[in-house]
Structure formats: structure tokens, C-alpha cells
Amino acid sequence: MTDVLAQHSKRRRRLRVPDAFRTPLAITGAVIIAFWIVVIIFVPVLAPFDPLAQNFARLQPPSAENFFGTDHVGRDVFSRVLYGSRVSLPLALGLVLTAMCVGGLLGAIAGYFGKAVDEIIMRIADLVFAFPTIILAMVITAALGPSLTNAVIAMLIVTWPAYARVTRSLVVSARKQEYVVAGRLLGAGAFTSLRRDVLPNVLAPVFVLAMLDVGTAILLLAGLSFLGLGAVPPTPDWGAMVSAGVEQFSSWWLAAFPGLAIFSVVMAFNFIGDSLRDSLDPRTQDAVQGRAM
């Protein structure tokens, strides 16, 4: 009986959701993201019409047939908003993941080896930081040509330095810890020590930064599409749809519904990122535990 209770208790501990994910904001964000993931997977079933088909009257307001109305060429806005999630969310997640890997690796190398390697990598990062993010992304995208692929490349170029900076500062602090020094004295090579002893202990803050950056990436990609430097028509993209709505300002639904979609996703990732950040901050851990459900 005692063994059964012990196994049950161990199973409960193993399945316990961390306090950071049990706060109201984190739960709200998770529900919104889960909703959009379901939309991305099942959008061919959920969308009532072809997002590219021009089958309706132009600029019709929301109705029982067209929930979000129609656009300036007679396409169903509701279907285009749903299909737009397949463009914005995967690209933003892929962009942030790639920037985190590239910037994190370069920052870890700079922080661990220091000297000339540190100077070269950090000066390149400073060069990128010298320009406003959106302006530099616009210049790179304009030089490469308007497309979603080029917009992602431009965003990658302007976002990796943030991860490099954060990772470098964490690695510089971690490499002086006793367990890292002990590992080196026991014969571990530089890259083995970096991979085994240093990186696992600096990943949490970098992951929090990535969660917060997903919303920023969605906004910046939407901004490039809004300016005509991202998605090329007739691709259903939220930023391009908002841009089309601005041109038809009297038809409020054209910009309102894709704008609300952008708002919901950005707020969801910010909610989760803020909750994770608070849970990792010793000054706010008690407050997070008190808010946990």
C-alpha cells in the first residue's frame, strides 16, 4: 500500500504543471495560442470559402454568409484571416527559433572564448544595433526584393544580435562558476564544457526572450507586409490585409479583423513570456506562486 501511494505521489509530482503556466495570464495566452494552432491545422475544414476566390460582391459588410465581410475584389475576409495564420505564425516561430540558435551560438562562443573572438562578434552586433530595427529590415528587404522569404532573411539579420548579447553576458558569468572550472580541470575540452556545463544553465533566460520576441516578430513581419515589402498578393497575409484596409478606410472590417488577429497572437505570446520571466526572477517568484491556479 505504501509503495502504491509513493508511486502515485511521484506520478503527481511528475505531471505537475509549473507555477509559471498556471497564472491567469499564462493560461489565457496558452488558450489563444492553442486556438490558432487548431486553426492552422484544420483551416481547410474551418474556412468556408477559398481565400483567393473572387466570388462575392465587392466591399460587403459582415453578414451571415461572409462573417467578416468581403474585400475590394470580392474575396471572403474570414477565410483569408484564417489562412493568414498559416503565413504569419509559422514564419514568426521559425524566425525566432533560427535567430535564437544563431545568436545564442555566436554569443556563447564570444562569451566563453573572449579576446579577439568576443571583439569581432560583438562589434558586428553593435553595427546591427546602430540602426533602428524596422528601418534596417526595410532596407535589406528592399535590396533583396519584396517577398516573405526575403522579409524573414532581413528579420533574421536584425534580430540575432539581441540573443548574442544576452547569451554572452550569461556565459561570461557562468564560465567562472566552480562546476565549470572543475569540469575543465577534469579534462573536458572547451566546446565540451560549453555544451555540457555552460549552455544548459543559460538557456532559460534566452528562452524567455524568445517567447517575448515571437510577438515582436509577428508585428515586424506584418509591418513589412503592410509596407509592401513582405507578402506578395494574392497571398493571404495579415499585414497586407491591414494595408488593403487602410486604402479602403470606410470599409472598417478590412483592417479590423486581421488587426485583431495580430493583436490576439502578440498578446498571447507576451502573456506567456511575462509569466515565464516573472517565474525566473527571484524577486517575483513568490508573487507568481501566489497567483498560480
NUSE-31834 format. One record per residue (C-alpha): x, y, z negated. Coordinates in steps of 0.2 Angstrom, whole numbers, padded with zeros to 4 digits, always signed. Layout:
NUSE-31834
XYZ;...
This chain:
NUSE-31834
+0000+0000+0000;+0014+0012-0004;+0023+0008+0012;+0007+0012+0022;+0005+0028+0013;+0023+0033+0016;+0021+0029+0035;+0005+0039+0035;+0013+0054+0027;+0028+0053+0038;+0017+0052+0054;+0008+0068+0047;+0024+0077+0045;+0030+0072+0062;+0014+0078+0070;+0013+0094+0060;+0012+0110+0071;+0025+0123+0067;+0018+0138+0057;+0023+0150+0072;+0010+0141+0083;-0004+0141+0070;-0006+0160+0069;-0022+0168+0077;-0011+0177+0090;-0002+0162+0095;-0017+0151+0096;-0026+0165+0107;-0011+0166+0118;-0010+0147+0119;-0028+0145+0124;-0026+0159+0138;-0011+0150+0145;-0020+0133+0144;-0034+0141+0154;-0023+0147+0168;-0014+0131+0169;-0030+0122+0171;-0035+0135+0185;-0018+0132+0193;-0020+0113+0194;-0038+0112+0198;-0040+0128+0209;-0045+0119+0225;-0060+0112+0215;-0064+0128+0205;-0063+0141+0219;-0080+0142+0228;-0073+0148+0244;-0057+0148+0255;-0046+0163+0249;-0042+0168+0267;-0059+0166+0275;-0067+0182+0280;-0085+0175+0279;-0094+0189+0270;-0099+0207+0272;-0085+0220+0268;-0084+0228+0250;-0099+0220+0242;-0100+0222+0223;-0100+0207+0211;-0116+0196+0214;-0122+0178+0211;-0114+0172+0227;-0097+0182+0225;-0094+0183+0207;-0080+0196+0209;-0087+0204+0225;-0078+0204+0242;-0063+0214+0248;-0061+0226+0263;-0060+0212+0276;-0074+0201+0268;-0064+0188+0258;-0071+0182+0241;-0061+0191+0227;-0065+0177+0214;-0057+0164+0225;-0042+0175+0228;-0039+0179+0210;-0040+0160+0206;-0027+0156+0220;-0016+0171+0215;-0012+0162+0198;-0003+0149+0209;+0008+0163+0215;+0011+0174+0200;+0013+0161+0186;+0025+0148+0193;+0036+0161+0201;+0037+0171+0184;+0041+0155+0174;+0054+0149+0187;+0062+0166+0187;+0063+0167+0168;+0070+0149+0167;+0083+0152+0180;+0088+0169+0173;+0089+0161+0155;+0100+0147+0162;+0112+0158+0172;+0113+0172+0160;+0114+0161+0145;+0128+0151+0153;+0138+0166+0158;+0135+0174+0141;+0141+0158+0132;+0157+0157+0142;+0160+0176+0139;+0157+0175+0120;+0167+0158+0117;+0182+0162+0128;+0183+0181+0126;+0198+0191+0133;+0198+0193+0152;+0183+0182+0155;+0172+0192+0142;+0178+0208+0150;+0174+0203+0168;+0157+0196+0164;+0151+0210+0153;+0157+0223+0164;+0146+0215+0178;+0132+0215+0166;+0135+0233+0162;+0135+0238+0180;+0117+0230+0182;+0111+0238+0166;+0117+0255+0173;+0102+0256+0185;+0083+0255+0180;+0077+0238+0182;+0062+0241+0194;+0072+0253+0205;+0087+0241+0207;+0074+0227+0211;+0066+0238+0224;+0082+0242+0232;+0088+0224+0233;+0071+0218+0239;+0070+0232+0252;+0088+0227+0258;+0083+0208+0259;+0066+0211+0267;+0048+0210+0259;+0044+0193+0254;+0041+0183+0237;+0057+0174+0239;+0067+0190+0240;+0057+0198+0226;+0062+0183+0215;+0080+0184+0220;+0080+0203+0216;+0072+0200+0199;+0085+0186+0195;+0099+0198+0199;+0092+0212+0187;+0086+0200+0173;+0101+0188+0169;+0112+0202+0160;+0099+0203+0146;+0101+0184+0142;+0120+0186+0144;+0121+0200+0131;+0110+0191+0119;+0119+0174+0121;+0136+0182+0120;+0133+0190+0104;+0126+0174+0096;+0141+0164+0102;+0154+0176+0096;+0146+0174+0078;+0143+0155+0079;+0161+0151+0086;+0168+0157+0069;+0157+0145+0059;+0166+0132+0049;+0157+0117+0058;+0163+0124+0075;+0181+0126+0069;+0181+0109+0061;+0175+0101+0077;+0189+0109+0087;+0202+0103+0073;+0195+0085+0076;+0200+0086+0094;+0184+0092+0103;+0188+0102+0119;+0182+0119+0122;+0167+0115+0133;+0163+0100+0122;+0162+0112+0107;+0152+0125+0116;+0139+0112+0122;+0138+0101+0106;+0141+0114+0092;+0138+0131+0098;+0123+0131+0111;+0111+0121+0100;+0112+0134+0087;+0109+0149+0098;+0095+0143+0109;+0081+0148+0098;+0083+0167+0100;+0086+0165+0118;+0070+0155+0120;+0060+0169+0111;+0067+0182+0123;+0062+0171+0137;+0044+0169+0131;+0043+0188+0130;+0051+0190+0147;+0038+0180+0156;+0025+0194+0154;+0038+0206+0160;+0042+0196+0175;+0024+0194+0180;+0022+0213+0178;+0038+0217+0189;+0033+0204+0202;+0016+0212+0203;+0024+0229+0204;+0035+0224+0219;+0020+0216+0227;+0010+0232+0223;+0023+0242+0232;+0023+0231+0247;+0039+0223+0243;+0033+0206+0237;+0019+0195+0244;+0016+0197+0262;-0003+0197+0267;-0014+0187+0268;-0006+0178+0253;-0017+0180+0238;-0006+0189+0225;-0012+0199+0210;-0001+0214+0213;-0005+0215+0231;-0024+0214+0227;-0022+0228+0215;-0013+0238+0228;-0028+0235+0240;-0040+0240+0227;-0031+0257+0224;-0034+0260+0243;-0052+0257+0241;-0054+0266+0224;-0073+0267+0225;-0074+0248+0225;-0068+0246+0207;-0069+0227+0207;-0055+0225+0220;-0042+0231+0207;-0051+0227+0191;-0052+0208+0191;-0034+0205+0197;-0028+0218+0185;-0037+0209+0171;-0029+0193+0176;-0012+0201+0175;-0017+0208+0158;-0023+0192+0151;-0007+0182+0155;+0005+0195+0150;-0004+0197+0133;-0004+0178+0130;+0015+0176+0133;+0018+0192+0122;+0007+0185+0108;+0017+0168+0108;+0033+0177+0109;+0030+0189+0095;+0024+0174+0084;+0040+0164+0088;+0051+0180+0084;+0042+0183+0068;+0044+0164+0063;+0063+0165+0066;+0065+0182+0057;+0069+0178+0038;+0060+0195+0034;+0044+0190+0041;+0043+0171+0039;+0033+0172+0023;+0020+0183+0032;+0019+0170+0046;+0016+0156+0034;+0003+0166+0026;-0006+0169+0042;-0005+0151+0048;-0021+0141+0050;
